[in-house]
Every structure is written in C-alpha cells, then in structure tokens.
Amino acid sequence: MEINSRNIGDICVLDLPKDIFMNQNVAALRQCIVSKIEQGYKGVYLNFKDIAKIDGIGLGALLSFQKISLYNKVSIKIFGLQPNVAQMMLQTRLNKVLDICQPEEDDLFSNDDDIKIA
C-alpha cells in the first residue's frame, strides 16, 4: 500500500488512497503516521478527498490515531471529506472528537443542528 506524502515545514500531508480503510491497509496507515511522528513532524494531515465511504474499521482507526496524536503531542487533522464520509462523522459525533478542517466554502459541519440522528 503506497501512501503519498507531502511535507510543508514541520507538517506532513498524507494523501489517502480510496481503499486505505480496508482491514489489511489500516496497519500500514498507522505505521506511516507513527513513522512521520518519529521523524519529528508536529502535524500529520490526512487528505480524505478520495475516500468515498468509511465503516467501523475506519472510524475505530481514526480514534486510534487521535489517541496516538494526544500521547505524542502531535496534531492530526482530517480534511477533504466527501459528503457521505462527513455524514458518517456527524452521525457518530466524531466531528466533536476529531480535528476536521474544511475550506470555508466546503464546510459540511457548519449547519449540523439540522442533522437528525435516529
């Protein structure tokens, strides 16, 4: 599994492939994040632009990454969410726990009071 990365100062941006949250690929992403932290990056940004859907494995992995970031005092941010993935984040309330960044014109969480959760 190849994960493209870009470096901007002490921040690393990981462009996630569409199948990264398949069970066998989550470990590779976790190792990539840990490796970037060990290399001294103060922030790891996860680009979700190619992720069309996410399941329980992916959501659990994101919580795990958040724990890693808190332990290491490193910022992990998520950006580029597709509408289906953003909806899943809202339904599970992970948008309250994870650091999700969206350009102002694409802010999918600005009106979350209108979202009804069954």
C-alpha positions in Angstrom: 0.0 0.0 0.0 1.5 3.3 -1.1 0.6 6.4 0.7 1.7 9.6 -1.0 3.0 12.3 1.4 3.9 16.0 1.0 5.9 18.0 3.5 5.1 21.6 4.5 7.6 22.7 7.1 7.0 20.5 10.2 3.7 19.2 8.8 3.2 16.1 6.7 0.2 15.7 4.4 -0.8 12.2 3.7 -3.0 11.7 0.5 -5.0 8.6 1.4 -5.9 6.1 -1.3 -9.5 5.1 -1.6 -9.1 1.6 -0.1 -6.9 2.7 2.9 -9.5 1.8 5.5 -9.8 -1.9 4.3 -8.8 -4.0 7.3 -5.3 -5.0 5.9 -4.4 -1.4 5.0 -5.2 0.2 8.3 -2.0 -1.2 9.9 0.1 0.4 7.0 -1.5 3.8 7.6 -0.9 3.5 11.4 2.7 2.7 10.7 3.0 5.6 8.3 1.6 8.0 10.9 3.9 6.7 13.7 6.9 6.9 11.3 6.1 10.6 10.5 5.8 11.4 14.2 9.1 9.6 14.9 10.7 11.7 12.1 9.8 14.8 14.1 6.7 16.2 12.3 4.5 18.2 14.6 1.4 17.7 12.5 0.0 15.0 10.2 -2.9 16.0 7.9 -5.0 13.2 6.4 -6.4 14.1 2.9 -9.7 12.3 2.5 -10.5 13.6 -1.0 -10.5 10.0 -2.5 -12.4 8.3 0.4 -16.0 7.9 -0.6 -17.1 5.8 2.3 -15.9 4.7 5.7 -17.0 1.9 8.0 -16.5 0.9 11.6 -12.9 -0.3 11.0 -12.0 3.2 9.6 -13.8 5.0 12.4 -12.0 2.9 15.0 -8.7 3.6 13.3 -9.3 7.3 13.3 -10.0 7.2 17.1 -6.8 5.2 17.5 -4.8 7.8 15.5 -6.3 10.5 17.7 -5.0 8.7 20.8 -1.5 8.4 19.2 -1.5 12.1 18.5 -2.5 13.0 22.0 0.1 10.8 23.5 2.8 12.2 21.3 1.6 15.8 21.5 1.2 15.9 17.7 -1.7 17.4 15.7 -3.6 15.0 13.4 -6.1 16.8 11.2 -8.5 15.5 8.6 -9.6 17.4 5.5 -11.2 16.9 2.2 -14.2 14.9 3.4 -16.7 13.7 0.9 -20.4 14.2 1.8 -21.0 10.5 2.7 -18.0 10.4 5.0 -18.9 13.8 6.6 -22.4 12.4 7.2 -20.9 9.4 9.0 -18.8 11.7 11.1 -21.9 13.6 12.1 -24.0 10.6 12.9 -21.3 9.1 15.1 -20.4 12.6 16.6 -16.8 12.0 15.7 -16.7 15.6 14.3 -16.7 16.6 18.0 -13.7 14.5 18.8 -11.5 14.6 15.7 -9.9 17.7 14.3 -11.7 18.1 10.9 -10.7 21.0 8.7 -12.7 22.0 5.6 -12.3 25.1 3.5 -15.0 27.6 4.5 -16.9 27.2 1.2 -17.0 23.4 1.7 -17.7 23.4 5.5 -20.0 20.4 5.8 -20.4 20.8 9.6 -21.4 24.4 9.7 -25.1 23.5 9.9 -25.0 20.3 12.0 -28.1 21.4 14.1 -30.2 20.5 11.1 -28.9 16.9 11.0 -31.4 14.5 12.6 -29.9 11.3 14.1 -32.2 8.4 14.5 
